[in-house]
Amino acid sequence: MIGFREGLGAQDAMLIIKHEVVESKKPGVILGLDLKSAFDRVTHEAILTGVSKAGLGNRSFAFVKDFLSNRRAKLVAGDLEVGEGNLGNAGTPQGSVISPVLFNIVMVDAVRALRREGIPHVVYADDITMWCLDKRREVVRGTLQRGIELVEENLEGTGLVCAPEKSEYLMCQQHRSSWKEVLLYADGGLIPKVPTLRVLGLVLQEKAGNSAMLDRLRAKVLAAMRLIQRVSSRRRGIREEGVLRLVQAFALSHIMYVGPYLKWWKAELNKLDAMVRKACRAGLGVLSFTHNADLDALGVHNSVTEMIEAHREAQELRLAGTAAGREILARVGVSRGNTGLAELPNETMRCVKVRPIPRHMHPTRDAGRRAARAQALERLFLKSGGAVCVDAAVRDGVGVAVVTDLATGEIKTALSVRGGDVCVTEGIAISLAVSLPGVKAVLSDSMTAVRGYARGRVPPLVAKLCKPRNEVEVVWTPAHMGGNVAPDRMARELLGRAFGGAAVYAPVGYGEVLRAKREARRVYPPPHENLSREEAVLLRQLQVKCIFTPVLGRYVAPDVYRTDACVICGEKATVMHVLWDCSPVGAPGTLPEMLDAGVKDTTLEGQRRAVQKARELRDRQVRNRAPCTLTPGGAFGLP
């Protein structure tokens, strides 16, 4: 049971389905069993019985009983008002935060019965998905029919009944089996076979490939592009940063909701990448035929493969933080949750509070943000007092952990350990610090060690040494700045190292990992925030070397651009000719120095000069508009 549980979500159910169904080569059947109006039909008696069985206590029982009893509603439609009526003794209030929990309590017996029988399944609220993969039809039918019977038996008297007309089943790997269908019944009705099955938004299909899911995603991306066109154009409207957020929210989010849980062919991944690039081109305002390599150089999007990998890492990291999540990881064959780490006791976790690590803290790209954070932390904790800084150094299999006072820089304690893992040594330094009397805050430059404390899972030696005497706050601080300078120097002196080196920057989390990959291939800076939308779009077109010229106009607006010749010299008016060859002397095939410097400039003045020069050169090629069917500023951005 996954739905409405802390730390779990619908994508965790899809992870199980991917591992046990999508990636399997065995034939079989996957069944989506639906319940009739589940949240409206469940009886209050069944809910209260479940609360009683769960042993939640008299106060919880009384609260739930009062929550469900004597509920009344009134219908109002304009001036028409219907008197109040009693809602009866069935149904949980929709929209209430406690309603899903109460519904899960009713479903517990059915889920336990399926588990006892060993029937593969996932349950998310009222969506019950079961499957059986076997070449023998009688085994598949017997297993799934038994699962349906167990659900019906355990939900009898609760008001919940199966809906055969809304339930569906799908044949998996049908080409590997000799039979084409199986007869399954629920509540006396025959469950239909379908060519595509939708499970929590994940579309599985009978035939090979994922064409049905691709069609849905393509429709979502096109809808997002139409939304962008309504709120922003190449001349006005929402600026680039806001438009890219819309692309992420209304296009890429749909792709990444299902993308990690299907087995994509290479051609299908290429189509997904094309959708991503198409949405990004619309957001940036560049022309639709911009080269992919030039678009990549802008560093504004990731490939689908990169996003899937980052999503998988983030999901595994999240699941490793809870017992239920680690059980799911073990089920799908991932042992990440138990890699020699020990759980900190609840008493320790109540005393040790960990501040979230801020985003955008790359040592090079975000040097200003790191310096500002180091100064802010130093001011804050010098004022409050009781703060210490920790650091570690490792050399030839020996590590040194040092704790220094933030105010004086003097060593409070130090420890040498065997082993060459600097992250473990950093964790030991934090354990030493939180165990000192009077310490209120511990500043560490190790993201890995701080995240381990936040999750409550650290190396065994770190857990053994962690004995907090009072409530302590663990805070990440940038390396070699502020209070981290003293412990870094002391650790190197004790170990005899000339240079300790900064703590390794390890981006963790979906957004941070993808940002690091985007910026690693970024060649051109983003438009300055004070540029208008029209100026920003033209700057982006300059960066990708793809602006509207007579060569393009001849194809998209032949009534306006009857020839692709330059109006100045009569040569073919390509991008390079318009911007450079037809200008004062320059090397053919290159941008003018002013434009080349401007597209890489980060200042407002430099970018604006490049944009103004490009606009001047481009506008020389404008033709007198003749009557035509193509509207100005349309899909191709006519000047």
Residue pairs with C-beta under 8 A, 6 or more apart in sequence:
1 104
1 107
1 108
1 111
1 123
1 124
2 8
2 9
2 10
2 12
2 13
2 122
2 123
2 124
2 328
3 10
3 13
3 100
3 104
3 123
3 124
3 125
3 127
4 100
4 101
4 103
4 104
4 125
5 104
5 324
6 322
7 318
7 319
7 321
7 322
7 324
7 325
8 319
8 322
8 324
8 325
8 328
10 124
10 200
10 201
11 257
11 260
11 261
11 315
12 315
12 319
12 325
12 328
13 122
13 124
13 129
13 199
13 200
14 199
14 200
14 202
14 258
14 261
15 260
15 261
15 315
15 328
15 332
16 122
16 328
16 331
16 332
17 30
17 122
17 129
17 131
17 199
17 202
17 261
18 260
18 261
18 262
18 263
18 332
19 331
19 332
19 333
20 120
20 131
20 133
20 332
21 28
21 30
21 131
21 133
21 172
21 204
22 204
22 261
22 262
22 263
23 263
24 133
24 172
24 173
25 173
25 176
26 133
26 134
26 135
26 172
26 173
26 176
27 133
27 134
27 135
27 171
27 172
27 173
27 174
27 176
27 177
28 131
28 132
28 133
28 134
28 140
28 171
28 172
28 173
28 177
29 131
29 132
29 140
29 144
29 169
29 170
29 171
29 172
29 182
29 184
30 129
30 130
30 131
30 169
30 170
30 172
30 197
30 199
30 204
31 129
31 130
31 131
31 144
31 147
31 148
31 167
31 168
31 169
31 184
31 191
32 127
32 128
32 129
32 167
32 168
32 169
32 170
32 197
32 198
32 199
33 128
33 129
33 130
33 147
33 148
33 151
33 162
33 167
33 186
34 126
34 127
34 128
34 162
34 163
34 166
34 167
35 41
35 126
35 128
35 155
35 160
35 161
35 162
35 163
36 160
36 161
36 162
36 163
36 166
38 103
38 125
38 126
38 160
39 91
39 92
39 94
39 99
39 103
39 126
40 90
40 91
41 90
41 91
41 159
41 160
41 161
42 90
42 91
42 92
42 103
42 106
42 158
42 159
42 160
43 89
43 90
43 157
43 158
43 159
44 65
44 68
44 69
44 89
44 90
45 89
46 106
46 157
46 158
46 159
46 160
47 64
47 68
47 92
47 102
47 103
47 105
47 106
48 61
48 64
48 65
48 68
50 102
50 105
50 106
50 108
50 109
51 60
51 61
51 64
51 102
51 105
52 61
54 105
54 108
64 98
64 102
67 93
67 96
67 98
68 89
68 92
70 86
71 86
71 87
71 93
72 84
72 85
72 86
72 87
73 84
73 85
73 87
74 81
74 82
74 83
74 84
74 85
75 81
75 82
76 82
90 159
92 99
92 102
92 103
93 99
100 125
103 125
103 126
104 125
106 155
106 158
106 160
107 123
107 126
107 155
109 154
109 155
110 123
110 128
110 150
110 151
110 154
110 155
111 121
111 123
113 150
113 151
113 153
113 154
114 121
114 123
114 130
114 147
114 150
114 151
115 121
117 146
117 147
117 150
119 130
119 132
119 143
119 144
119 146
119 147
119 150
120 130
120 131
120 132
121 128
121 129
121 130
121 131
121 147
122 129
123 129
124 200
126 160
127 199
127 200
128 151
129 199
129 200
130 144
130 147
130 148
131 144
131 172
132 139
132 140
132 143
132 144
133 140
133 172
134 140
134 143
135 176
135 177
135 178
137 177
137 179
137 182
140 182
141 182
141 183
141 184
144 169
144 182
144 184
145 184
145 185
148 162
148 184
148 185
148 186
151 162
152 161
152 162
152 186
152 187
155 161
161 187
162 186
162 187
163 186
163 187
164 185
164 186
164 187
164 188
164 189
164 190
164 191
165 189
165 192
167 186
167 191
167 192
168 191
168 192
168 193
168 194
168 197
169 182
169 184
169 191
169 192
169 193
169 194
169 197
170 193
170 194
170 195
170 196
170 197
170 204
170 205
170 206
171 177
171 180
171 181
171 193
171 206
172 204
172 206
174 180
174 206
175 208
181 193
182 193
183 190
184 190
184 191
185 191
194 206
195 205
195 206
195 207
196 203
196 204
196 205
196 206
196 212
197 203
197 204
197 205
198 204
201 257
201 258
202 213
202 258
202 261
202 262
203 210
203 212
203 213
203 216
203 258
205 211
205 212
205 213
209 265
209 268
210 262
210 263
210 264
210 265
210 268
213 258
213 262
214 268
214 271
214 272
217 254
217 255
217 258
217 272
217 275
218 275
220 250
220 251
220 254
220 255
221 251
221 254
221 255
221 275
221 278
221 279
223 250
224 246
224 247
224 250
224 251
224 279
225 251
225 278
225 279
225 282
227 246
227 250
228 243
228 246
228 247
228 282
228 283
229 282
231 237
231 238
231 243
231 246
232 238
232 239
232 242
232 243
232 285
232 533
233 285
233 533
233 633
234 285
234 533
234 534
234 537
234 633
234 637
235 533
235 534
235 537
235 633
236 532
236 533
236 534
237 243
237 533
238 246
238 533
239 529
239 533
239 536
240 283
240 284
240 285
240 526
240 527
240 533
240 536
240 540
241 526
241 529
243 283
243 284
244 280
244 283
244 284
244 300
246 283
247 279
247 280
247 282
247 283
251 275
251 276
251 279
252 276
252 279
252 307
255 272
255 275
255 276
255 304
255 307
256 307
256 308
256 311
259 272
259 304
259 307
259 308
259 311
260 308
260 311
260 312
260 315
264 272
269 304
269 305
272 304
273 303
273 304
276 301
276 302
276 303
276 304
277 292
277 295
277 301
278 288
280 295
280 300
280 301
281 287
281 288
281 290
281 295
283 300
284 298
284 300
284 537
284 540
285 533
285 536
285 537
285 540
285 541
285 637
286 295
286 537
286 540
286 541
286 544
286 546
287 541
287 546
287 547
287 548
287 552
287 636
287 637
288 635
288 636
289 546
289 552
290 544
290 546
291 544
291 546
294 543
294 544
294 545
294 546
295 301
295 544
296 521
297 521
297 522
297 523
297 524
297 543
297 544
298 522
298 523
298 524
298 540
298 543
298 544
299 518
299 519
299 521
299 522
299 523
299 524
300 518
300 526
301 518
302 310
302 514
302 517
302 518
306 514
306 517
307 514
310 510
310 513
310 514
311 510
313 510
313 513
314 509
314 510
314 513
316 329
316 334
316 336
317 336
317 508
317 509
318 325
319 325
319 326
319 328
319 329
319 337
320 326
320 329
320 336
320 337
320 455
320 457
321 455
321 456
321 457
325 337
326 337
326 338
329 335
329 336
329 337
330 337
330 338
340 459
340 460
341 452
341 457
341 458
341 459
341 460
342 457
342 458
342 459
342 460
342 462
342 463
342 464
343 456
343 457
343 463
344 352
344 453
344 456
344 457
344 458
344 463
344 466
348 463
348 466
348 467
348 468
349 456
351 434
351 468
351 470
351 471
351 472
352 434
352 453
352 466
352 468
352 471
352 472
352 474
353 471
353 472
353 473
353 474
354 450
354 453
354 454
354 473
354 474
354 475
355 473
355 474
355 475
355 476
356 454
357 447
357 450
357 451
357 476
358 369
358 373
358 476
359 509
359 511
359 512
360 366
360 369
360 512
360 515
361 369
361 370
361 373
361 478
361 505
362 505
362 507
362 516
362 519
363 370
363 478
363 479
363 502
363 505
365 519
370 478
370 481
371 478
371 481
373 477
373 478
374 477
374 478
374 481
374 482
374 483
374 484
375 482
377 443
377 475
377 477
377 482
377 483
378 406
378 482
378 483
381 387
381 406
381 441
381 443
381 475
381 483
382 406
382 407
384 440
384 441
385 407
385 440
386 438
386 439
386 440
386 441
387 406
387 407
387 439
387 440
387 441
387 442
387 443
387 483
388 403
388 404
388 405
388 406
388 412
388 433
388 436
388 439
388 441
388 442
388 443
389 403
389 404
389 405
389 406
389 442
389 443
389 444
389 477
389 483
389 484
389 486
389 487
390 401
390 402
390 403
390 404
390 426
390 429
390 430
390 432
390 433
390 442
390 443
390 444
390 487
391 401
391 402
391 426
391 429
391 444
391 445
391 484
391 487
391 488
391 490
391 491
391 500
392 399
392 400
392 401
392 402
392 422
392 425
392 426
392 428
392 429
392 446
392 491
393 399
393 400
393 422
393 425
393 488
393 491
393 492
393 494
393 495
393 497
393 500
394 400
394 419
394 420
394 421
394 422
394 425
394 495
395 495
395 496
395 497
396 420
397 418
397 419
397 420
398 416
398 417
398 418
398 419
398 420
398 495
399 416
399 417
399 418
399 419
399 420
399 421
399 422
399 424
399 425
399 428
399 495
400 414
400 415
400 416
400 417
400 425
400 491
400 494
400 495
401 414
401 415
401 416
401 417
401 425
401 426
401 428
401 429
401 432
401 491
402 411
402 414
402 429
402 487
402 490
402 491
402 494
403 411
403 412
403 413
403 414
403 429
403 432
403 433
403 436
403 487
404 410
404 411
404 412
404 483
404 486
404 487
404 490
405 412
406 443
406 483
409 486
411 490
412 433
412 436
413 432
413 433
413 436
414 490
414 491
414 494
415 428
415 429
415 432
416 494
417 424
417 425
417 428
417 461
419 425
422 446
422 503
423 446
423 448
423 449
424 459
424 461
424 462
426 444
426 445
426 446
426 448
426 449
426 503
427 446
427 449
427 452
427 453
427 458
427 459
427 462
428 461
428 462
428 465
429 444
429 449
429 487
430 442
430 444
430 449
430 450
430 453
430 462
430 466
430 474
431 462
431 463
431 465
431 466
431 467
432 465
433 439
433 442
433 472
434 442
434 466
434 467
434 468
434 472
434 474
435 465
435 466
435 467
435 468
435 469
436 469
437 469
437 470
438 470
439 470
439 472
440 470
440 471
440 472
440 473
441 472
441 473
441 474
441 475
442 472
442 473
442 474
442 475
443 475
443 476
443 477
443 483
443 484
444 450
444 474
444 475
444 476
444 477
445 476
445 477
445 478
445 479
445 480
445 484
445 488
445 502
445 503
446 476
446 503
447 476
447 503
447 505
447 506
447 508
448 506
449 458
449 462
450 474
450 475
450 476
451 508
452 458
452 459
452 462
453 474
454 474
458 466
477 483
477 484
478 484
479 488
479 502
479 503
480 488
480 502
488 500
489 500
491 500
492 498
492 499
492 500
507 513
507 515
507 516
523 600
524 543
524 599
524 600
525 600
525 601
525 602
527 535
527 536
527 539
527 540
527 607
528 602
528 603
528 604
528 607
528 608
530 604
531 539
531 604
531 607
531 608
531 611
535 607
535 608
535 611
537 637
538 547
538 611
538 614
538 615
539 598
539 599
539 607
539 610
539 611
541 547
541 548
542 579
542 591
542 595
542 598
542 599
542 610
542 611
542 614
543 599
545 575
545 576
545 591
546 575
547 575
547 578
547 579
547 614
547 618
548 618
548 636
548 637
548 638
548 639
549 564
549 573
549 574
549 575
549 577
549 578
549 618
549 621
550 561
550 563
550 564
550 565
550 566
550 567
550 573
550 621
550 623
551 564
551 572
551 573
551 574
551 575
552 636
553 560
553 561
553 564
553 623
553 638
554 561
554 562
554 563
554 564
556 630
556 636
556 638
557 628
557 630
557 636
557 638
559 626
559 627
559 628
559 629
559 630
560 623
560 625
560 626
560 628
560 630
560 638
561 623
562 623
564 572
564 573
565 571
565 572
565 573
566 572
566 573
566 577
566 578
566 582
566 621
567 573
567 620
567 621
567 623
568 582
568 620
569 582
571 577
571 581
571 582
573 582
573 621
576 588
576 589
576 590
576 591
578 617
578 618
578 620
578 621
579 591
579 592
579 595
579 614
579 617
579 618
580 586
580 588
580 590
580 591
580 592
580 595
581 588
582 617
583 592
583 617
586 592
590 596
591 599
592 613
594 609
594 610
594 613
595 610
595 613
595 614
597 606
597 610
598 606
598 607
598 609
598 610
598 611
598 613
599 607
599 610
601 607
601 610
618 639
619 639
622 639
625 632
630 638
632 638
